[in-house]
């Protein structure tokens, strides 16, 4: 099995824009969208995974710019 890695330039054109998103309602329900479906997730594992991902993204957005 071969794996190929590449770097996508910041000015690259995206042919299909990302359409995935999610909403977390009070930690009891996560509604996520995919290209073909809307999923309502209320099981503990899915809620925990979305909470971790949201916390990671929030920390990344709040990190000071060191460049």
CHARMM-style PDB file with segment names, atoms N, HN, CA, C and O in Angstrom:
ATOM      1  N   UNK     1       0.841  -1.166   0.000  1.00  0.00      PROA
ATOM      2  CA  UNK     1       0.000   0.000   0.000  1.00  0.00      PROA
ATOM      3  C   UNK     1       0.894   1.239   0.000  1.00  0.00      PROA
ATOM      4  O   UNK     1       1.791   1.363   0.834  1.00  0.00      PROA
ATOM      5  N   UNK     2       0.649   2.137  -0.923  1.00  0.00      PROA
ATOM      6  HN  UNK     2      -0.079   2.036  -1.600  1.00  0.00      PROA
ATOM      7  CA  UNK     2       1.434   3.364  -1.027  1.00  0.00      PROA
ATOM      8  C   UNK     2       0.608   4.549  -0.539  1.00  0.00      PROA
ATOM      9  O   UNK     2      -0.605   4.608  -0.743  1.00  0.00      PROA
ATOM     10  N   UNK     3       1.282   5.478   0.102  1.00  0.00      PROA
ATOM     11  HN  UNK     3       2.267   5.429   0.268  1.00  0.00      PROA
ATOM     12  CA  UNK     3       0.638   6.696   0.575  1.00  0.00      PROA
ATOM     13  C   UNK     3       1.341   7.876  -0.073  1.00  0.00      PROA
ATOM     14  O   UNK     3       2.568   7.964  -0.058  1.00  0.00      PROA
ATOM     15  N   UNK     4       0.564   8.770  -0.636  1.00  0.00      PROA
ATOM     16  HN  UNK     4      -0.433   8.698  -0.648  1.00  0.00      PROA
ATOM     17  CA  UNK     4       1.127   9.953  -1.264  1.00  0.00      PROA
ATOM     18  C   UNK     4       0.694  11.181  -0.487  1.00  0.00      PROA
ATOM     19  O   UNK     4      -0.493  11.366  -0.220  1.00  0.00      PROA
ATOM     20  N   UNK     5       1.638  12.009  -0.128  1.00  0.00      PROA
ATOM     21  HN  UNK     5       2.603  11.860  -0.344  1.00  0.00      PROA
ATOM     22  CA  UNK     5       1.353  13.256   0.588  1.00  0.00      PROA
ATOM     23  C   UNK     5       1.701  14.426  -0.311  1.00  0.00      PROA
ATOM     24  O   UNK     5       2.617  14.337  -1.129  1.00  0.00      PROA
ATOM     25  N   UNK     6       0.985  15.500  -0.166  1.00  0.00      PROA
ATOM     26  HN  UNK     6       0.241  15.572   0.498  1.00  0.00      PROA
ATOM     27  CA  UNK     6       1.271  16.693  -0.954  1.00  0.00      PROA
ATOM     28  C   UNK     6       0.899  17.944  -0.171  1.00  0.00      PROA
ATOM     29  O   UNK     6       0.239  17.874   0.865  1.00  0.00      PROA
ATOM     30  N   UNK     7       1.325  19.060  -0.674  1.00  0.00      PROA
ATOM     31  HN  UNK     7       1.862  19.117  -1.516  1.00  0.00      PROA
ATOM     32  CA  UNK     7       1.022  20.347  -0.057  1.00  0.00      PROA
ATOM     33  C   UNK     7       0.096  21.102  -1.008  1.00  0.00      PROA
ATOM     34  O   UNK     7       0.397  21.261  -2.191  1.00  0.00      PROA
ATOM     35  N   UNK     8      -1.014  21.555  -0.482  1.00  0.00      PROA
ATOM     36  HN  UNK     8      -1.259  21.426   0.479  1.00  0.00      PROA
ATOM     37  CA  UNK     8      -1.959  22.329  -1.274  1.00  0.00      PROA
ATOM     38  C   UNK     8      -1.695  23.803  -1.005  1.00  0.00      PROA
ATOM     39  O   UNK     8      -1.776  24.239   0.144  1.00  0.00      PROA
ATOM     40  N   UNK     9      -1.379  24.580  -2.038  1.00  0.00      PROA
ATOM     41  HN  UNK     9      -1.313  24.225  -2.971  1.00  0.00      PROA
ATOM     42  CA  UNK     9      -1.114  26.006  -1.836  1.00  0.00      PROA
ATOM     43  C   UNK     9      -2.357  26.737  -1.320  1.00  0.00      PROA
ATOM     44  O   UNK     9      -3.484  26.346  -1.624  1.00  0.00      PROA
ATOM     45  N   UNK    10      -2.148  27.789  -0.545  1.00  0.00      PROA
ATOM     46  HN  UNK    10      -1.232  28.107  -0.297  1.00  0.00      PROA
ATOM     47  CA  UNK    10      -3.269  28.541   0.008  1.00  0.00      PROA
ATOM     48  C   UNK    10      -4.126  29.170  -1.081  1.00  0.00      PROA
ATOM     49  O   UNK    10      -5.322  29.369  -0.868  1.00  0.00      PROA
ATOM     50  N   UNK    11      -3.570  29.483  -2.216  1.00  0.00      PROA
ATOM     51  HN  UNK    11      -2.599  29.321  -2.390  1.00  0.00      PROA
ATOM     52  CA  UNK    11      -4.332  30.121  -3.292  1.00  0.00      PROA
ATOM     53  C   UNK    11      -4.963  29.109  -4.258  1.00  0.00      PROA
ATOM     54  O   UNK    11      -5.516  29.503  -5.285  1.00  0.00      PROA
ATOM     55  N   UNK    12      -4.888  27.833  -3.945  1.00  0.00      PROA
ATOM     56  HN  UNK    12      -4.439  27.513  -3.110  1.00  0.00      PROA
ATOM     57  CA  UNK    12      -5.446  26.801  -4.821  1.00  0.00      PROA
ATOM     58  C   UNK    12      -6.964  26.926  -4.890  1.00  0.00      PROA
ATOM     59  O   UNK    12      -7.615  27.269  -3.903  1.00  0.00      PROA
ATOM     60  N   UNK    13      -7.517  26.645  -6.060  1.00  0.00      PROA
ATOM     61  HN  UNK    13      -6.989  26.366  -6.862  1.00  0.00      PROA
ATOM     62  CA  UNK    13      -8.957  26.670  -6.263  1.00  0.00      PROA
ATOM     63  C   UNK    13      -9.560  25.358  -5.786  1.00  0.00      PROA
ATOM     64  O   UNK    13      -9.054  24.279  -6.096  1.00  0.00      PROA
ATOM     65  N   UNK    14     -10.632  25.461  -5.039  1.00  0.00      PROA
ATOM     66  HN  UNK    14     -11.043  26.337  -4.787  1.00  0.00      PROA
ATOM     67  CA  UNK    14     -11.329  24.281  -4.542  1.00  0.00      PROA
ATOM     68  C   UNK    14     -12.502  24.010  -5.479  1.00  0.00      PROA
ATOM     69  O   UNK    14     -13.391  24.850  -5.618  1.00  0.00      PROA
ATOM     70  N   UNK    15     -12.511  22.852  -6.118  1.00  0.00      PROA
ATOM     71  HN  UNK    15     -11.789  22.169  -6.006  1.00  0.00      PROA
ATOM     72  CA  UNK    15     -13.580  22.527  -7.063  1.00  0.00      PROA
ATOM     73  C   UNK    15     -14.898  22.242  -6.365  1.00  0.00      PROA
ATOM     74  O   UNK    15     -15.959  22.638  -6.849  1.00  0.00      PROA
ATOM     75  N   UNK    16     -14.837  21.561  -5.235  1.00  0.00      PROA
ATOM     76  HN  UNK    16     -13.975  21.240  -4.842  1.00  0.00      PROA
ATOM     77  CA  UNK    16     -16.040  21.267  -4.456  1.00  0.00      PROA
ATOM     78  C   UNK    16     -15.804  21.816  -3.057  1.00  0.00      PROA
ATOM     79  O   UNK    16     -14.993  21.266  -2.312  1.00  0.00      PROA
ATOM     80  N   UNK    17     -16.490  22.886  -2.687  1.00  0.00      PROA
ATOM     81  HN  UNK    17     -17.149  23.333  -3.292  1.00  0.00      PROA
ATOM     82  CA  UNK    17     -16.262  23.464  -1.366  1.00  0.00      PROA
ATOM     83  C   UNK    17     -16.709  22.517  -0.257  1.00  0.00      PROA
ATOM     84  O   UNK    17     -17.673  21.771  -0.430  1.00  0.00      PROA
ATOM     85  N   UNK    18     -16.020  22.542   0.869  1.00  0.00      PROA
ATOM     86  HN  UNK    18     -15.237  23.148   1.009  1.00  0.00      PROA
ATOM     87  CA  UNK    18     -16.430  21.691   1.983  1.00  0.00      PROA
ATOM     88  C   UNK    18     -17.828  22.081   2.451  1.00  0.00      PROA
ATOM     89  O   UNK    18     -18.114  23.263   2.644  1.00  0.00      PROA
ATOM     90  N   UNK    19     -18.681  21.107   2.629  1.00  0.00      PROA
ATOM     91  HN  UNK    19     -18.449  20.147   2.472  1.00  0.00      PROA
ATOM     92  CA  UNK    19     -20.058  21.384   3.023  1.00  0.00      PROA
ATOM     93  C   UNK    19     -20.403  20.792   4.383  1.00  0.00      PROA
ATOM     94  O   UNK    19     -21.545  20.890   4.832  1.00  0.00      PROA
ATOM     95  N   UNK    20     -19.438  20.188   5.030  1.00  0.00      PROA
ATOM     96  HN  UNK    20     -18.511  20.109   4.665  1.00  0.00      PROA
ATOM     97  CA  UNK    20     -19.713  19.548   6.315  1.00  0.00      PROA
ATOM     98  C   UNK    20     -19.698  20.589   7.426  1.00  0.00      PROA
ATOM     99  O   UNK    20     -18.883  21.512   7.424  1.00  0.00      PROA
ATOM    100  N   UNK    21     -20.591  20.426   8.348  1.00  0.00      PROA
ATOM    101  HN  UNK    21     -21.253  19.676   8.349  1.00  0.00      PROA
ATOM    102  CA  UNK    21     -20.647  21.293   9.511  1.00  0.00      PROA
ATOM    103  C   UNK    21     -21.396  20.566  10.606  1.00  0.00      PROA
ATOM    104  O   UNK    21     -22.030  19.541  10.355  1.00  0.00      PROA
ATOM    105  N   UNK    22     -21.328  21.091  11.824  1.00  0.00      PROA
ATOM    106  HN  UNK    22     -20.813  21.924  12.028  1.00  0.00      PROA
ATOM    107  CA  UNK    22     -22.103  20.462  12.885  1.00  0.00      PROA
ATOM    108  C   UNK    22     -22.524  21.498  13.912  1.00  0.00      PROA
ATOM    109  O   UNK    22     -21.884  22.537  14.074  1.00  0.00      PROA
ATOM    110  N   UNK    23     -23.597  21.196  14.588  1.00  0.00      PROA
ATOM    111  HN  UNK    23     -24.116  20.352  14.455  1.00  0.00      PROA
ATOM    112  CA  UNK    23     -24.118  22.021  15.657  1.00  0.00      PROA
ATOM    113  C   UNK    23     -24.272  21.143  16.879  1.00  0.00      PROA
ATOM    114  O   UNK    23     -24.789  20.030  16.795  1.00  0.00      PROA
ATOM    115  N   UNK    24     -23.817  21.654  18.028  1.00  0.00      PROA
ATOM    116  HN  UNK    24     -23.397  22.558  18.096  1.00  0.00      PROA
ATOM    117  CA  UNK    24     -23.902  20.925  19.287  1.00  0.00      PROA
ATOM    118  C   UNK    24     -24.954  21.626  20.144  1.00  0.00      PROA
ATOM    119  O   UNK    24     -24.787  22.791  20.506  1.00  0.00      PROA
ATOM    120  N   UNK    25     -26.022  20.927  20.465  1.00  0.00      PROA
ATOM    121  HN  UNK    25     -26.158  19.981  20.171  1.00  0.00      PROA
ATOM    122  CA  UNK    25     -27.109  21.483  21.253  1.00  0.00      PROA
ATOM    123  C   UNK    25     -27.003  21.018  22.698  1.00  0.00      PROA
ATOM    124  O   UNK    25     -27.424  19.911  23.031  1.00  0.00      PROA
ATOM    125  N   UNK    26     -26.439  21.866  23.558  1.00  0.00      PROA
ATOM    126  HN  UNK    26     -26.096  22.766  23.287  1.00  0.00      PROA
ATOM    127  CA  UNK    26     -26.356  21.614  25.001  1.00  0.00      PROA
ATOM    128  C   UNK    26     -25.713  20.283  25.370  1.00  0.00      PROA
ATOM    129  O   UNK    26     -25.995  19.743  26.440  1.00  0.00      PROA
ATOM    130  N   UNK    27     -24.862  19.750  24.514  1.00  0.00      PROA
ATOM    131  HN  UNK    27     -24.633  20.189  23.645  1.00  0.00      PROA
ATOM    132  CA  UNK    27     -24.198  18.495  24.826  1.00  0.00      PROA
ATOM    133  C   UNK    27     -25.116  17.291  24.826  1.00  0.00      PROA
ATOM    134  O   UNK    27     -24.705  16.203  25.231  1.00  0.00      PROA
ATOM    135  N   UNK    28     -26.362  17.462  24.378  1.00  0.00      PROA
ATOM    136  HN  UNK    28     -26.696  18.345  24.049  1.00  0.00      PROA
ATOM    137  CA  UNK    28     -27.309  16.351  24.339  1.00  0.00      PROA
ATOM    138  C   UNK    28     -27.577  15.852  22.934  1.00  0.00      PROA
ATOM    139  O   UNK    28     -28.020  14.720  22.741  1.00  0.00      PROA
ATOM    140  N   UNK    29     -27.304  16.710  21.940  1.00  0.00      PROA
ATOM    141  HN  UNK    29     -26.944  17.630  22.097  1.00  0.00      PROA
ATOM    142  CA  UNK    29     -27.598  16.363  20.555  1.00  0.00      PROA
ATOM    143  C   UNK    29     -26.609  17.076  19.652  1.00  0.00      PROA
ATOM    144  O   UNK    29     -26.335  18.261  19.839  1.00  0.00      PROA
ATOM    145  N   UNK    30     -26.075  16.361  18.678  1.00  0.00      PROA
ATOM    146  HN  UNK    30     -26.298  15.398  18.526  1.00  0.00      PROA
ATOM    147  CA  UNK    30     -25.225  16.942  17.647  1.00  0.00      PROA
ATOM    148  C   UNK    30     -25.909  16.690  16.316  1.00  0.00      PROA
ATOM    149  O   UNK    30     -26.248  15.553  15.988  1.00  0.00      PROA
ATOM    150  N   UNK    31     -26.108  17.752  15.553  1.00  0.00      PROA
ATOM    151  HN  UNK    31     -25.832  18.676  15.820  1.00  0.00      PROA
ATOM    152  CA  UNK    31     -26.635  17.613  14.204  1.00  0.00      PROA
ATOM    153  C   UNK    31     -25.501  17.936  13.258  1.00  0.00      PROA
ATOM    154  O   UNK    31     -24.934  19.027  13.309  1.00  0.00      PROA
ATOM    155  N   UNK    32     -25.168  16.994  12.396  1.00  0.00      PROA
ATOM    156  HN  UNK    32     -25.629  16.108  12.355  1.00  0.00      PROA
ATOM    157  CA  UNK    32     -24.075  17.174  11.458  1.00  0.00      PROA
ATOM    158  C   UNK    32     -24.591  16.973  10.041  1.00  0.00      PROA
ATOM    159  O   UNK    32     -25.485  16.164   9.796  1.00  0.00      PROA
ATOM    160  N   UNK    33     -24.014  17.718   9.124  1.00  0.00      PROA
ATOM    161  HN  UNK    33     -23.288  18.375   9.324  1.00  0.00      PROA
ATOM    162  CA  UNK    33     -24.425  17.613   7.728  1.00  0.00      PROA
ATOM    163  C   UNK    33     -23.294  17.034   6.902  1.00  0.00      PROA
ATOM    164  O   UNK    33     -22.121  17.333   7.124  1.00  0.00      PROA
ATOM    165  N   UNK    34     -23.662  16.215   5.962  1.00  0.00      PROA
ATOM    166  HN  UNK    34     -24.615  15.972   5.781  1.00  0.00      PROA
ATOM    167  CA  UNK    34     -22.741  15.664   4.989  1.00  0.00      PROA
ATOM    168  C   UNK    34     -23.286  16.051   3.620  1.00  0.00      PROA
ATOM    169  O   UNK    34     -24.341  16.679   3.537  1.00  0.00      PROA
ATOM    170  N   UNK    35     -22.605  15.698   2.568  1.00  0.00      PROA
ATOM    171  HN  UNK    35     -21.748  15.187   2.636  1.00  0.00      PROA
ATOM    172  CA  UNK    35     -23.089  16.062   1.230  1.00  0.00      PROA
ATOM    173  C   UNK    35     -24.437  15.424   0.913  1.00  0.00      PROA
ATOM    174  O   UNK    35     -25.194  15.958   0.102  1.00  0.00      PROA
ATOM    175  N   UNK    36     -24.745  14.310   1.529  1.00  0.00      PROA
ATOM    176  HN  UNK    36     -24.130  13.877   2.188  1.00  0.00      PROA
ATOM    177  CA  UNK    36     -25.943  13.562   1.169  1.00  0.00      PROA
ATOM    178  C   UNK    36     -26.921  13.342   2.312  1.00  0.00      PROA
ATOM    179  O   UNK    36     -27.977  12.749   2.092  1.00  0.00      PROA
ATOM    180  N   UNK    37     -26.613  13.794   3.526  1.00  0.00      PROA
ATOM    181  HN  UNK    37     -25.755  14.276   3.705  1.00  0.00      PROA
ATOM    182  CA  UNK    37     -27.503  13.486   4.640  1.00  0.00      PROA
ATOM    183  C   UNK    37     -27.312  14.458   5.795  1.00  0.00      PROA
ATOM    184  O   UNK    37     -26.266  15.094   5.926  1.00  0.00      PROA
ATOM    185  N   UNK    38     -28.331  14.559   6.619  1.00  0.00      PROA
ATOM    186  HN  UNK    38     -29.181  14.042   6.512  1.00  0.00      PROA
ATOM    187  CA  UNK    38     -28.245  15.264   7.891  1.00  0.00      PROA
ATOM    188  C   UNK    38     -28.372  14.200   8.973  1.00  0.00      PROA
ATOM    189  O   UNK    38     -29.333  13.431   8.983  1.00  0.00      PROA
ATOM    190  N   UNK    39     -27.411  14.154   9.878  1.00  0.00      PROA
ATOM    191  HN  UNK    39     -26.630  14.779   9.871  1.00  0.00      PROA
ATOM    192  CA  UNK    39     -27.388  13.130  10.922  1.00  0.00      PROA
ATOM    193  C   UNK    39     -27.667  13.761  12.277  1.00  0.00      PROA
ATOM    194  O   UNK    39     -27.076  14.782  12.628  1.00  0.00      PROA
ATOM    195  N   UNK    40     -28.557  13.159  13.026  1.00  0.00      PROA
ATOM    196  HN  UNK    40     -29.037  12.330  12.741  1.00  0.00      PROA
ATOM    197  CA  UNK    40     -28.851  13.582  14.387  1.00  0.00      PROA
ATOM    198  C   UNK    40     -28.213  12.550  15.309  1.00  0.00      PROA
ATOM    199  O   UNK    40     -28.644  11.398  15.350  1.00  0.00      PROA
ATOM    200  N   UNK    41     -27.189  12.964  16.045  1.00  0.00      PROA
ATOM    201  HN  UNK    41     -26.839  13.900  16.012  1.00  0.00      PROA
ATOM    202  CA  UNK    41     -26.413  12.045  16.877  1.00  0.00      PROA
ATOM    203  C   UNK    41     -26.665  12.364  18.342  1.00  0.00      PROA
ATOM    204  O   UNK    41     -26.506  13.504  18.779  1.00  0.00      PROA
ATOM    205  N   UNK    42     -27.062  11.343  19.098  1.00  0.00      PROA
ATOM    206  HN  UNK    42     -27.191  10.417  18.743  1.00  0.00      PROA
ATOM    207  CA  UNK    42     -27.298  11.569  20.523  1.00  0.00      PROA
ATOM    208  C   UNK    42     -26.666  10.500  21.408  1.00  0.00      PROA
ATOM    209  O   UNK    42     -26.929  10.456  22.610  1.00  0.00      PROA
ATOM    210  N   UNK    43     -25.831   9.636  20.820  1.00  0.00      PROA
ATOM    211  HN  UNK    43     -25.617   9.673  19.844  1.00  0.00      PROA
ATOM    212  CA  UNK    43     -25.168   8.633  21.652  1.00  0.00      PROA
ATOM    213  C   UNK    43     -23.902   9.227  22.280  1.00  0.00      PROA
ATOM    214  O   UNK    43     -23.310  10.156  21.730  1.00  0.00      PROA
ATOM    215  N   UNK    44     -23.504   8.704  23.398  1.00  0.00      PROA
ATOM    216  HN  UNK    44     -23.985   7.950  23.845  1.00  0.00      PROA
ATOM    217  CA  UNK    44     -22.412   9.266  24.197  1.00  0.00      PROA
ATOM    218  C   UNK    44     -21.095   9.347  23.431  1.00  0.00      PROA
ATOM    219  O   UNK    44     -20.378  10.339  23.563  1.00  0.00      PROA
ATOM    220  N   UNK    45     -20.760   8.343  22.641  1.00  0.00      PROA
ATOM    221  HN  UNK    45     -21.343   7.537  22.533  1.00  0.00      PROA
ATOM    222  CA  UNK    45     -19.493   8.345  21.900  1.00  0.00      PROA
ATOM    223  C   UNK    45     -19.456   9.467  20.862  1.00  0.00      PROA
ATOM    224  O   UNK    45     -18.446  10.160  20.738  1.00  0.00      PROA
ATOM    225  N   UNK    46     -20.532   9.650  20.125  1.00  0.00      PROA
ATOM    226  HN  UNK    46     -21.352   9.087  20.226  1.00  0.00      PROA
ATOM    227  CA  UNK    46     -20.578  10.705  19.106  1.00  0.00      PROA
ATOM    228  C   UNK    46     -20.527  12.087  19.752  1.00  0.00      PROA
ATOM    229  O   UNK    46     -19.853  12.986  19.247  1.00  0.00      PROA
ATOM    230  N   UNK    47     -21.235  12.258  20.866  1.00  0.00      PROA
ATOM    231  HN  UNK    47     -21.782  11.529  21.276  1.00  0.00      PROA
ATOM    232  CA  UNK    47     -21.216  13.545  21.563  1.00  0.00      PROA
ATOM    233  C   UNK    47     -19.814  13.862  22.082  1.00  0.00      PROA
ATOM    234  O   UNK    47     -19.357  15.001  21.979  1.00  0.00      PROA
ATOM    235  N   UNK    48     -19.135  12.865  22.636  1.00  0.00      PROA
ATOM    236  HN  UNK    48     -19.506  11.940  22.720  1.00  0.00      PROA
ATOM    237  CA  UNK    48     -17.779  13.070  23.160  1.00  0.00      PROA
ATOM    238  C   UNK    48     -16.808  13.402  22.033  1.00  0.00      PROA
ATOM    239  O   UNK    48     -15.966  14.287  22.188  1.00  0.00      PROA
ATOM    240  N   UNK    49     -16.912  12.710  20.907  1.00  0.00      PROA
ATOM    241  HN  UNK    49     -17.596  11.991  20.781  1.00  0.00      PROA
ATOM    242  CA  UNK    49     -16.019  12.969  19.784  1.00  0.00      PROA
ATOM    243  C   UNK    49     -16.209  14.377  19.240  1.00  0.00      PROA
ATOM    244  O   UNK    49     -15.227  15.062  18.951  1.00  0.00      PROA
ATOM    245  N   UNK    50     -17.443  14.817  19.097  1.00  0.00      PROA
ATOM    246  HN  UNK    50     -18.240  14.261  19.331  1.00  0.00      PROA
ATOM    247  CA  UNK    50     -17.698  16.172  18.608  1.00  0.00      PROA
ATOM    248  C   UNK    50     -17.268  17.228  19.612  1.00  0.00      PROA
ATOM    249  O   UNK    50     -16.797  18.294  19.216  1.00  0.00      PROA
ATOM    250  N   UNK    51     -17.420  16.957  20.895  1.00  0.00      PROA
ATOM    251  HN  UNK    51     -17.804  16.091  21.216  1.00  0.00      PROA
ATOM    252  CA  UNK    51     -16.970  17.902  21.912  1.00  0.00      PROA
ATOM    253  C   UNK    51     -15.453  18.051  21.874  1.00  0.00      PROA
ATOM    254  O   UNK    51     -14.939  19.165  21.974  1.00  0.00      PROA
ATOM    255  N   UNK    52     -14.729  16.933  21.729  1.00  0.00      PROA
ATOM    256  HN  UNK    52     -15.147  16.028  21.647  1.00  0.00      PROA
ATOM    257  CA  UNK    52     -13.267  17.001  21.638  1.00  0.00      PROA
ATOM    258  C   UNK    52     -12.843  17.781  20.401  1.00  0.00      PROA
ATOM    259  O   UNK    52     -11.961  18.637  20.479  1.00  0.00      PROA
ATOM    260  N   UNK    53     -13.467  17.489  19.257  1.00  0.00      PROA
ATOM    261  HN  UNK    53     -14.183  16.794  19.194  1.00  0.00      PROA
ATOM    262  CA  UNK    53     -13.106  18.169  18.013  1.00  0.00      PROA
ATOM    263  C   UNK    53     -13.390  19.661  18.135  1.00  0.00      PROA
ATOM    264  O   UNK    53     -12.573  20.478  17.711  1.00  0.00      PROA
ATOM    265  N   UNK    54     -14.529  20.028  18.705  1.00  0.00      PROA
ATOM    266  HN  UNK    54     -15.192  19.364  19.049  1.00  0.00      PROA
ATOM    267  CA  UNK    54     -14.864  21.434  18.873  1.00  0.00      PROA
ATOM    268  C   UNK    54     -13.886  22.144  19.789  1.00  0.00      PROA
ATOM    269  O   UNK    54     -13.508  23.286  19.527  1.00  0.00      PROA
ATOM    270  N   UNK    55     -13.472  21.482  20.863  1.00  0.00      PROA
ATOM    271  HN  UNK    55     -13.779  20.554  21.076  1.00  0.00      PROA
ATOM    272  CA  UNK    55     -12.505  22.085  21.780  1.00  0.00      PROA
ATOM    273  C   UNK    55     -11.157  22.274  21.096  1.00  0.00      PROA
ATOM    274  O   UNK    55     -10.504  23.301  21.281  1.00  0.00      PROA
ATOM    275  N   UNK    56     -10.737  21.289  20.306  1.00  0.00      PROA
ATOM    276  HN  UNK    56     -11.267  20.455  20.155  1.00  0.00      PROA
ATOM    277  CA  UNK    56      -9.463  21.409  19.585  1.00  0.00      PROA
ATOM    278  C   UNK    56      -9.508  22.560  18.586  1.00  0.00      PROA
ATOM    279  O   UNK    56      -8.546  23.320  18.474  1.00  0.00      PROA
ATOM    280  N   UNK    57     -10.605  22.694  17.865  1.00  0.00      PROA
ATOM    281  HN  UNK    57     -11.387  22.077  17.956  1.00  0.00      PROA
ATOM    282  CA  UNK    57     -10.721  23.764  16.880  1.00  0.00      PROA
ATOM    283  C   UNK    57     -10.788  25.123  17.562  1.00  0.00      PROA
ATOM    284  O   UNK    57     -10.200  26.092  17.081  1.00  0.00      PROA
ATOM    285  N   UNK    58     -11.505  25.198  18.684  1.00  0.00      PROA
ATOM    286  HN  UNK    58     -11.983  24.411  19.075  1.00  0.00      PROA
ATOM    287  CA  UNK    58     -11.583  26.450  19.433  1.00  0.00      PROA
ATOM    288  C   UNK    58     -10.220  26.874  19.950  1.00  0.00      PROA
ATOM    289  O   UNK    58      -9.871  28.052  19.886  1.00  0.00      PROA
ATOM    290  N   UNK    59      -9.448  25.925  20.459  1.00  0.00      PROA
ATOM    291  HN  UNK    59      -9.732  24.968  20.510  1.00  0.00      PROA
ATOM    292  CA  UNK    59      -8.107  26.233  20.955  1.00  0.00      PROA
ATOM    293  C   UNK    59      -7.207  26.688  19.803  1.00  0.00      PROA
ATOM    294  O   UNK    59      -6.378  27.583  19.968  1.00  0.00      PROA
ATOM    295  N   UNK    60      -7.380  26.070  18.654  1.00  0.00      PROA
ATOM    296  HN  UNK    60      -8.054  25.343  18.521  1.00  0.00      PROA
ATOM    297  CA  UNK    60      -6.562  26.444  17.491  1.00  0.00      PROA
ATOM    298  C   UNK    60      -6.901  27.850  17.021  1.00  0.00      PROA
ATOM    299  O   UNK    60      -6.014  28.602  16.617  1.00  0.00      PROA
ATOM    300  N   UNK    61      -8.186  28.210  17.073  1.00  0.00      PROA
ATOM    301  HN  UNK    61      -8.906  27.600  17.401  1.00  0.00      PROA
ATOM    302  CA  UNK    61      -8.602  29.546  16.634  1.00  0.00      PROA
ATOM    303  C   UNK    61      -8.172  30.627  17.622  1.00  0.00      PROA
ATOM    304  O   UNK    61      -7.920  31.766  17.230  1.00  0.00      PROA
ATOM    305  N   UNK    62      -8.089  30.270  18.901  1.00  0.00      PROA
ATOM    306  HN  UNK    62      -8.293  29.345  19.220  1.00  0.00      PROA
ATOM    307  CA  UNK    62      -7.729  31.254  19.926  1.00  0.00      PROA
ATOM    308  C   UNK    62      -6.227  31.371  20.149  1.00  0.00      PROA
ATOM    309  O   UNK    62      -5.781  32.270  20.862  1.00  0.00      PROA
ATOM    310  N   UNK    63      -5.444  30.486  19.558  1.00  0.00      PROA
ATOM    311  HN  UNK    63      -5.807  29.756  18.979  1.00  0.00      PROA
ATOM    312  CA  UNK    63      -3.982  30.510  19.745  1.00  0.00      PROA
ATOM    313  C   UNK    63      -3.408  31.795  19.129  1.00  0.00      PROA
ATOM    314  O   UNK    63      -3.808  32.188  18.033  1.00  0.00      PROA
ATOM    315  N   UNK    64      -2.493  32.433  19.817  1.00  0.00      PROA
ATOM    316  HN  UNK    64      -2.168  32.114  20.708  1.00  0.00      PROA
ATOM    317  CA  UNK    64      -1.900  33.672  19.268  1.00  0.00      PROA
ATOM    318  C   UNK    64      -1.074  33.374  18.014  1.00  0.00      PROA
ATOM    319  O   UNK    64      -0.450  32.319  17.903  1.00  0.00      PROA
ATOM    320  N   UNK    65      -1.082  34.292  17.104  1.00  0.00      PROA
ATOM    321  HN  UNK    65      -1.589  35.149  17.194  1.00  0.00      PROA
ATOM    322  CA  UNK    65      -0.324  34.148  15.856  1.00  0.00      PROA
ATOM    323  C   UNK    65       1.150  34.413  16.157  1.00  0.00      PROA
ATOM    324  O   UNK    65       1.517  35.501  16.599  1.00  0.00      PROA
ATOM    325  N   UNK    66       1.979  33.416  15.916  1.00  0.00      PROA
ATOM    326  HN  UNK    66       1.680  32.532  15.556  1.00  0.00      PROA
ATOM    327  CA  UNK    66       3.405  33.546  16.218  1.00  0.00      PROA
ATOM    328  C   UNK    66       4.238  33.848  14.983  1.00  0.00      PROA
ATOM    329  O   UNK    66       5.460  33.964  15.071  1.00  0.00      PROA
ATOM    330  N   UNK    67       3.588  33.976  13.833  1.00  0.00      PROA
ATOM    331  HN  UNK    67       2.595  33.882  13.761  1.00  0.00      PROA
ATOM    332  CA  UNK    67       4.332  34.222  12.594  1.00  0.00      PROA
ATOM    333  C   UNK    67       4.715  35.677  12.446  1.00  0.00      PROA
ATOM    334  OT1 UNK    67       5.345  36.053  11.458  1.00  0.00      PROA
TER     335      UNK     67
END
